Amino acid sequence: MKNVKFIALAALGIFVAATFTGCGSSSNDKSVKVIELPVPERPAGQTDVVGLALPPMDTVRVGFIGLGMRGPGAVERFTHLDGVKIVALCDIRPDRVEYSTKIVTDAGLPAPVGYSGDSTVWKQLCERDDIDLVYVCTDWKNHVPMAVYAMEHGKNVAIEVPATTSLDECWQMVNTAEKTRKHCMMLENCCYDFFEMATLNMAQHGLLGEIVHAEGAYIHDLRFLNFDETPGGYYDMWRLKHNTVHNGNPYPTHGLGPVAQALNINRGDKFDYIVSMSSDQYGMTEYAKNKKGADSPEAKTDYALGDMNVTMIRTDNGKTIMIQHDVTSPRPYDRKHALSGTKGFVQKYPVEGIALEPNAHSFLKKEQHDSIMALYAHPIVKEVGEKAKQVGGHGGMDFIMDYRLIYCLRNGLPLDMNVYDAAAWSAIAPLSEISVENNSAPVKVPDFTRGAWKKENGFKHAMAK
């Protein structure tokens, strides 16, 4: 059956190449077949958007699409930002537009224009000539169609995570950003958490030496939310439906984004290939039986998503990353976030710790730990961290993310996360699915920069002032 799957991949334009060979004798071939996907030529007349910086904007005029779970919180955070104007709000449900409009007016700001009641009404928001940034908080399948349409109509775009679950849409997103010369940022809030930013600062200043290995995860019991049918849940149960047809790691970026920045992915290094493995599915069915009954449609549904997925990534410079995903097991929340270098090690979960040479066999004591954390607190955190804690959003990291996005736009700076990051980080979802379906075969990660990751002067470090 696995040969059939390889043939099916070939029919989709995916080819298998023998690129890794073991040390066995000639009569015992131990070569490993790597699934490699085609990298399309850059469209004629286009160039990369490495280090893209646009003219400074005195006021960033914003339109929000998608006001379900994440959208209203984003609207509320923007009421605390200087130099922004909330111009328009859009959701297919009128009550969600009304709800978010009240957030704006309760903050003493003018009521934005509302769009609702139709599945294509969001296009009218994108077509307005008084919006600079479209902020997309919809379900995953709408991210790229909305982002592409917005960029084609002259807008910069910020889209929720993951940017897409499709390799084809990764290329659509990249090609459109290059064609239009507009920003396309994925809203990976975990890159802006306080510990992650401090450890990024440590990595960039060499405290840990050469980073050799990193770990991240999204281990978060979402069983209740997957079955939540209230207006505050996933609209039309879209996330549960996704889990019925997709395996692998569908949500890699929370754990991956921060460690990718520490490893300078797309800024002197890139993902080379992945290997992915999933357990069978047990947790969703067990939960459905307990909550809905053994004879319920939910309990009898054949969910494709394995309970635990482990994906290993090797980079072009020989670094390794381990990413895990589990949203169906009764266990504590865990994003892991660990960086292992030639001079030290840091981790966030389950116990925050820093270990440094020459005594790296144990974590620093609290006084030393706190001193290092204070010394390497990121400049952006020092600038806005206290306000972020007051405004909130996952402890403040959401506000730091929004603040930094607006800061870069207002000051004409490249964004901390660009379209190539959105594509490469999100692509792990479909690539992991391909690997899982083919007995954990290695799968080559396409180079969405088409070689631009090698540019010496193209990228500053992530979050450089």
VEXKOLLUM-405480 format. One line per field, with one value per residue (C-alpha): residue in three letters; x negated, y, z negated. Coordinates in nm, 2 decimals. Example, Ala and Ser with C-alpha at 12.3 -4.5 7.8 and 13.67 -1.06 7.14 Angstrom:
# residues 2
residuo <- [ALA  SER]
u <- [-1.23  -1.37]
v <- [-0.45  -0.11]
w <- [-0.78  -0.71]
# end
This chain:
# residues 465
residuo <- [MET  LYS  ASN  VAL  LYS  PHE  ILE  ALA  LEU  ALA  ALA  LEU  GLY  ILE  PHE  VAL  ALA  ALA  THR  PHE  THR  GLY  CYS  GLY  SER  SER  SER  ASN  ASP  LYS  SER  VAL  LYS  VAL  ILE  GLU  LEU  PRO  VAL  PRO  GLU  ARG  PRO  ALA  GLY  GLN  THR  ASP  VAL  VAL  GLY  LEU  ALA  LEU  PRO  PRO  MET  ASP  THR  VAL  ARG  VAL  GLY  PHE  ILE  GLY  LEU  GLY  MET  ARG  GLY  PRO  GLY  ALA  VAL  GLU  ARG  PHE  THR  HIS  LEU  ASP  GLY  VAL  LYS  ILE  VAL  ALA  LEU  CYS  ASP  ILE  ARG  PRO  ASP  ARG  VAL  GLU  TYR  SER  THR  LYS  ILE  VAL  THR  ASP  ALA  GLY  LEU  PRO  ALA  PRO  VAL  GLY  TYR  SER  GLY  ASP  SER  THR  VAL  TRP  LYS  GLN  LEU  CYS  GLU  ARG  ASP  ASP  ILE  ASP  LEU  VAL  TYR  VAL  CYS  THR  ASP  TRP  LYS  ASN  HIS  VAL  PRO  MET  ALA  VAL  TYR  ALA  MET  GLU  HIS  GLY  LYS  ASN  VAL  ALA  ILE  GLU  VAL  PRO  ALA  THR  THR  SER  LEU  ASP  GLU  CYS  TRP  GLN  MET  VAL  ASN  THR  ALA  GLU  LYS  THR  ARG  LYS  HIS  CYS  MET  MET  LEU  GLU  ASN  CYS  CYS  TYR  ASP  PHE  PHE  GLU  MET  ALA  THR  LEU  ASN  MET  ALA  GLN  HIS  GLY  LEU  LEU  GLY  GLU  ILE  VAL  HIS  ALA  GLU  GLY  ALA  TYR  ILE  HIS  ASP  LEU  ARG  PHE  LEU  ASN  PHE  ASP  GLU  THR  PRO  GLY  GLY  TYR  TYR  ASP  MET  TRP  ARG  LEU  LYS  HIS  ASN  THR  VAL  HIS  ASN  GLY  ASN  PRO  TYR  PRO  THR  HIS  GLY  LEU  GLY  PRO  VAL  ALA  GLN  ALA  LEU  ASN  ILE  ASN  ARG  GLY  ASP  LYS  PHE  ASP  TYR  ILE  VAL  SER  MET  SER  SER  ASP  GLN  TYR  GLY  MET  THR  GLU  TYR  ALA  LYS  ASN  LYS  LYS  GLY  ALA  ASP  SER  PRO  GLU  ALA  LYS  THR  ASP  TYR  ALA  LEU  GLY  ASP  MET  ASN  VAL  THR  MET  ILE  ARG  THR  ASP  ASN  GLY  LYS  THR  ILE  MET  ILE  GLN  HIS  ASP  VAL  THR  SER  PRO  ARG  PRO  TYR  ASP  ARG  LYS  HIS  ALA  LEU  SER  GLY  THR  LYS  GLY  PHE  VAL  GLN  LYS  TYR  PRO  VAL  GLU  GLY  ILE  ALA  LEU  GLU  PRO  ASN  ALA  HIS  SER  PHE  LEU  LYS  LYS  GLU  GLN  HIS  ASP  SER  ILE  MET  ALA  LEU  TYR  ALA  HIS  PRO  ILE  VAL  LYS  GLU  VAL  GLY  GLU  LYS  ALA  LYS  GLN  VAL  GLY  GLY  HIS  GLY  GLY  MET  ASP  PHE  ILE  MET  ASP  TYR  ARG  LEU  ILE  TYR  CYS  LEU  ARG  ASN  GLY  LEU  PRO  LEU  ASP  MET  ASN  VAL  TYR  ASP  ALA  ALA  ALA  TRP  SER  ALA  ILE  ALA  PRO  LEU  SER  GLU  ILE  SER  VAL  GLU  ASN  ASN  SER  ALA  PRO  VAL  LYS  VAL  PRO  ASP  PHE  THR  ARG  GLY  ALA  TRP  LYS  LYS  GLU  ASN  GLY  PHE  LYS  HIS  ALA  MET  ALA  LYS]
u <- [0.00  -0.29  -0.41  -0.07  -0.09  -0.43  -0.28  0.01  -0.24  -0.42  -0.09  -0.06  -0.40  -0.59  -0.89  -1.10  -1.48  -1.75  -1.95  -2.06  -2.26  -2.35  -2.67  -2.55  -2.71  -2.62  -2.40  -2.21  -2.10  -2.00  -1.94  -1.65  -1.41  -1.33  -1.00  -1.07  -0.81  -0.86  -0.96  -0.79  -0.99  -0.94  -0.69  -0.85  -0.93  -0.91  -1.19  -1.20  -1.07  -1.37  -1.40  -1.09  -1.04  -0.76  -0.73  -0.65  -0.28  -0.18  0.15  0.21  0.58  0.70  0.98  1.06  1.21  1.33  1.48  1.53  1.28  0.97  1.10  1.27  0.96  0.75  0.99  0.98  0.60  0.59  0.79  0.48  0.24  0.13  0.12  0.40  0.75  1.00  1.18  1.39  1.51  1.63  1.79  2.05  2.26  2.41  2.41  2.03  1.98  2.21  2.02  1.68  1.82  1.92  1.56  1.44  1.71  1.68  1.31  1.43  1.33  1.55  1.77  1.61  1.80  1.95  1.98  2.18  2.45  2.27  1.99  1.82  1.88  1.52  1.41  1.58  1.36  1.05  1.16  1.18  0.92  0.89  0.74  0.36  0.37  0.62  0.61  0.75  0.88  1.10  1.09  0.78  0.93  1.00  0.67  0.49  0.78  0.84  0.48  0.42  0.73  0.63  0.27  0.40  0.61  0.31  0.33  0.07  0.20  0.17  0.32  0.38  0.19  0.13  0.12  0.24  0.25  0.18  -0.15  0.02  0.15  -0.20  -0.32  -0.01  -0.09  -0.46  -0.40  -0.13  -0.35  -0.64  -0.41  -0.24  -0.54  -0.31  -0.37  -0.22  -0.28  -0.15  -0.03  -0.25  -0.20  -0.42  -0.73  -0.65  -0.61  -0.85  -1.06  -1.08  -1.20  -1.46  -1.60  -1.60  -1.81  -2.04  -2.08  -2.15  -2.42  -2.59  -2.52  -2.43  -2.71  -2.61  -2.25  -2.25  -1.91  -1.57  -1.24  -0.89  -0.53  -0.16  -0.03  0.31  0.62  0.88  1.14  1.40  1.34  1.35  1.71  1.82  2.12  2.17  2.11  1.77  1.65  1.51  1.77  1.95  1.72  1.45  1.16  1.33  1.41  1.05  0.94  1.16  0.97  0.61  0.33  -0.02  -0.08  0.19  0.08  -0.30  -0.38  -0.33  -0.62  -0.81  -0.81  -1.02  -1.29  -1.30  -1.38  -1.66  -1.80  -1.78  -1.56  -1.53  -1.81  -2.12  -1.97  -1.66  -1.46  -1.60  -1.38  -1.14  -1.04  -0.71  -0.52  -0.17  -0.01  0.33  0.63  0.80  0.86  1.13  1.34  1.31  1.42  1.71  1.83  1.82  1.98  2.22  2.28  2.14  2.41  2.37  2.25  1.95  1.85  1.88  1.69  1.36  1.11  0.79  0.57  0.35  0.33  -0.04  -0.25  -0.63  -0.80  -1.18  -1.33  -1.69  -1.82  -2.05  -2.33  -2.29  -2.07  -1.78  -1.43  -1.17  -0.81  -0.51  -0.14  0.13  0.47  0.67  0.49  0.57  0.23  0.09  0.03  -0.32  -0.49  -0.83  -1.05  -1.41  -1.73  -2.05  -2.38  -2.75  -2.77  -2.44  -2.07  -1.74  -1.39  -1.05  -0.85  -0.78  -1.02  -1.18  -1.56  -1.90  -2.21  -2.55  -2.91  -3.11  -2.83  -2.57  -2.48  -2.23  -2.01  -2.12  -1.99  -1.70  -1.91  -2.14  -1.85  -1.67  -1.98  -2.04  -1.67  -1.69  -2.01  -1.87  -1.52  -1.44  -1.45  -1.10  -0.98  -1.16  -0.98  -0.63  -0.62  -0.44  -0.17  -0.13  -0.07  0.21  0.37  0.34  0.38  0.22  0.04  -0.06  -0.23  0.06  0.03  -0.35  -0.29  -0.03  -0.24  -0.55  -0.36  -0.23  -0.57  -0.73  -0.47  -0.48  -0.86  -0.91  -1.09  -1.09  -0.85  -0.99  -0.80  -0.76  -0.58  -0.86  -0.83  -0.45  -0.50  -0.79  -0.64  -0.29  -0.42  -0.52  -0.15  -0.10  -0.46  -0.41  -0.09  -0.28  -0.55  -0.30  -0.11  -0.43  -0.56  -0.75  -0.95  -1.17  -1.01  -1.21  -1.09  -1.05  -1.27  -1.00  -1.27  -1.40  -1.76  -1.71  -1.78  -2.15  -2.16  -2.42  -2.26  -1.90  -1.78  -1.85  -1.79  -1.43  -1.30  -1.61  -1.54]
v <- [0.00  0.24  0.21  0.31  0.63  0.71  0.67  0.90  1.16  1.14  1.20  1.53  1.64  1.51  1.30  1.07  1.10  0.88  1.14  0.98  0.66  0.43  0.24  -0.10  -0.32  -0.30  -0.61  -0.45  -0.11  0.11  0.43  0.64  0.78  1.15  1.29  1.61  1.86  2.09  2.46  2.67  2.93  3.28  3.46  3.67  4.03  3.95  3.98  3.86  4.08  4.01  4.30  4.47  4.81  5.05  5.43  5.52  5.56  5.83  5.65  5.28  5.24  4.89  4.66  4.34  4.03  3.75  3.83  3.49  3.37  3.58  3.88  4.07  4.05  4.19  4.48  4.55  4.55  4.80  5.05  5.08  5.15  5.49  5.57  5.34  5.40  5.11  5.17  4.86  4.53  4.23  3.89  3.68  3.71  4.06  4.01  3.96  4.29  4.46  4.30  4.42  4.77  4.82  4.74  5.03  5.28  5.19  5.29  5.63  5.58  5.64  5.35  5.16  5.06  4.72  4.44  4.12  3.89  3.74  3.50  3.74  4.07  4.08  4.17  4.51  4.58  4.49  4.71  5.03  5.30  5.41  5.09  5.02  4.69  4.40  4.19  3.84  3.62  3.37  2.99  2.85  2.78  3.15  3.30  3.29  3.38  3.69  3.77  3.74  3.95  4.22  4.24  4.26  4.56  4.74  4.63  4.50  4.18  4.02  3.67  3.44  3.11  2.89  3.11  2.80  2.43  2.40  2.40  2.55  2.84  2.89  2.97  3.18  3.39  3.43  3.51  3.77  3.94  3.96  4.08  4.35  4.44  4.44  4.29  3.96  3.87  3.57  3.66  3.42  3.56  3.31  3.48  3.77  3.60  3.74  3.42  3.35  3.71  3.69  3.36  3.50  3.79  3.53  3.34  3.65  3.77  3.43  3.34  2.99  2.95  2.79  2.68  2.31  2.18  2.33  2.20  2.34  2.21  2.28  2.05  2.20  2.01  2.15  1.88  2.11  2.39  2.14  2.04  2.39  2.49  2.84  3.17  3.20  2.86  2.76  2.88  2.59  2.35  2.41  2.29  1.96  1.90  1.96  1.69  1.44  1.45  1.56  1.39  1.51  1.84  2.08  2.36  2.38  2.74  2.82  2.59  2.64  3.01  3.12  2.85  2.92  3.29  3.18  2.96  3.24  3.04  3.22  3.45  3.25  2.91  2.73  2.41  2.12  1.82  1.68  1.34  1.30  1.03  1.03  0.80  0.66  0.85  0.77  1.09  1.26  0.94  0.88  1.24  1.22  0.90  1.06  1.39  1.30  0.93  0.61  0.61  0.98  1.08  1.25  0.93  0.73  0.98  0.85  1.13  1.13  1.33  1.12  1.22  1.29  1.40  1.43  1.61  1.64  1.91  1.93  2.26  2.33  2.42  2.09  2.20  2.00  2.09  1.87  1.99  1.81  1.85  1.71  1.87  1.57  1.43  1.53  1.67  2.01  2.29  2.27  2.46  2.32  2.60  2.47  2.59  2.38  2.54  2.47  2.69  2.64  2.54  2.71  2.58  2.71  2.40  2.22  2.41  2.73  2.70  2.82  2.60  2.75  2.63  2.53  2.39  2.32  1.98  2.17  2.48  2.81  2.89  3.13  3.44  3.37  3.28  3.60  3.80  3.65  3.70  4.07  4.12  3.97  4.10  4.20  4.57  4.56  4.41  4.68  4.93  4.80  4.50  4.66  4.80  4.47  4.30  4.55  4.52  4.14  3.89  3.56  3.74  4.03  3.87  3.94  4.31  4.31  4.15  4.41  4.69  4.57  4.53  4.89  5.02  4.87  5.01  5.35  5.36  5.21  4.90  4.54  4.32  4.07  3.79  3.81  3.61  3.36  3.28  3.25  3.00  2.79  2.76  2.68  2.43  2.19  2.10  1.96  1.82  1.64  1.48  1.36  1.21  1.04  0.89  0.74  0.56  0.87  0.91  1.22  1.51  1.80  2.15  2.38  2.69  2.96  3.23  3.07  3.12  3.46  3.32  3.32  3.70  3.84  4.18  4.08  4.02  4.17  3.94  3.90  4.19  4.41  4.77]
w <- [0.00  -0.07  0.29  0.40  0.19  0.35  0.69  0.59  0.48  0.82  0.99  0.79  0.92  0.61  0.68  0.47  0.48  0.32  0.13  -0.19  -0.18  -0.47  -0.52  -0.42  -0.16  0.20  0.16  -0.13  0.00  -0.30  -0.11  -0.24  0.02  -0.03  0.09  0.27  0.39  0.69  0.63  0.90  1.09  0.96  1.19  1.46  1.35  0.98  0.72  0.36  0.07  -0.16  -0.40  -0.25  -0.41  -0.30  -0.35  -0.72  -0.80  -1.04  -1.11  -1.03  -0.92  -1.00  -0.89  -1.08  -0.92  -1.15  -1.49  -1.64  -1.90  -1.83  -1.65  -1.93  -2.15  -1.87  -1.82  -2.19  -2.20  -1.90  -2.10  -2.33  -2.05  -1.94  -1.57  -1.45  -1.33  -1.33  -1.01  -0.95  -1.10  -0.92  -1.01  -0.85  -1.17  -1.23  -1.61  -1.61  -1.43  -1.68  -1.97  -1.84  -1.74  -2.10  -2.21  -1.99  -2.10  -2.47  -2.43  -2.32  -1.96  -1.65  -1.54  -1.25  -0.94  -0.97  -0.71  -0.77  -0.64  -0.33  -0.28  -0.03  -0.21  -0.33  0.02  -0.02  -0.32  -0.12  0.16  -0.05  0.03  -0.34  -0.48  -0.51  -0.70  -0.68  -1.00  -0.94  -1.23  -1.04  -1.01  -0.85  -0.50  -0.45  -0.55  -0.22  0.01  -0.20  -0.23  0.15  0.23  -0.02  0.11  0.47  0.36  0.21  -0.15  -0.39  -0.57  -0.91  -0.93  -1.22  -1.26  -1.08  -0.76  -0.57  -0.57  -0.20  -0.01  0.30  0.08  -0.06  0.29  0.37  0.06  0.14  0.51  0.43  0.17  0.42  0.70  0.49  0.27  -0.04  -0.38  -0.47  -0.83  -1.02  -1.37  -1.57  -1.91  -2.09  -1.93  -2.16  -2.49  -2.75  -2.80  -2.43  -2.36  -2.63  -2.50  -2.15  -2.28  -2.45  -2.13  -1.92  -2.17  -2.19  -2.55  -2.45  -2.19  -1.86  -1.88  -1.77  -1.86  -1.96  -2.07  -2.06  -2.10  -2.10  -2.37  -2.47  -2.56  -2.31  -2.34  -2.49  -2.23  -1.95  -2.05  -2.16  -1.96  -2.12  -1.93  -2.11  -1.98  -1.64  -1.38  -1.22  -1.42  -1.16  -1.37  -1.46  -1.09  -1.00  -1.25  -1.07  -0.75  -0.83  -1.02  -1.10  -1.28  -1.17  -1.41  -1.43  -1.45  -1.82  -1.91  -1.59  -1.54  -1.84  -1.79  -1.41  -1.49  -1.74  -1.46  -1.20  -0.97  -0.63  -0.75  -0.69  -0.74  -0.62  -0.68  -0.48  -0.54  -0.80  -0.94  -1.11  -1.31  -1.46  -1.71  -1.64  -1.75  -2.08  -2.28  -2.06  -2.04  -2.41  -2.49  -2.24  -2.40  -2.75  -2.65  -2.37  -2.43  -2.27  -2.00  -1.91  -1.56  -1.72  -1.89  -1.57  -1.36  -1.22  -1.33  -1.12  -1.36  -1.57  -1.94  -1.94  -1.65  -1.67  -1.38  -1.34  -1.12  -1.00  -0.87  -0.59  -0.84  -1.02  -1.31  -1.44  -1.57  -1.74  -1.73  -1.90  -1.86  -2.09  -2.14  -2.26  -2.57  -2.93  -3.02  -3.12  -2.86  -2.72  -2.44  -2.54  -2.40  -2.45  -2.29  -2.32  -2.23  -2.26  -2.57  -2.74  -2.75  -2.82  -2.86  -2.95  -3.03  -3.25  -3.47  -3.35  -3.36  -3.23  -3.23  -3.13  -3.10  -3.30  -3.52  -3.26  -3.42  -3.64  -3.62  -3.76  -4.11  -4.13  -4.20  -3.91  -3.69  -3.76  -3.71  -3.36  -3.27  -3.37  -3.18  -2.86  -2.88  -2.52  -2.45  -2.31  -2.64  -2.83  -2.62  -2.63  -2.86  -3.16  -2.94  -2.77  -3.10  -3.18  -2.84  -2.83  -2.56  -2.67  -2.94  -2.72  -2.43  -2.20  -2.27  -2.22  -1.88  -1.77  -1.91  -1.72  -1.40  -1.42  -1.53  -1.22  -0.98  -1.14  -1.12  -0.78  -0.91  -0.78  -0.99  -1.24  -1.06  -0.68  -0.41  -0.39  -0.76  -0.72  -0.44  -0.58  -0.93  -0.81  -0.55  -0.82  -0.85  -0.50  -0.49  -0.82  -0.68  -0.37  -0.59  -0.83  -0.53  -0.39  -0.70  -0.83  -0.51  -0.50  -0.31  -0.16  -0.27  0.03  0.02  0.03  0.06  0.37  0.25  0.09  -0.25  -0.16  -0.11  -0.34  -0.37  -0.32  -0.67  -1.00  -1.30  -1.40  -1.61  -1.54  -1.63]
# end
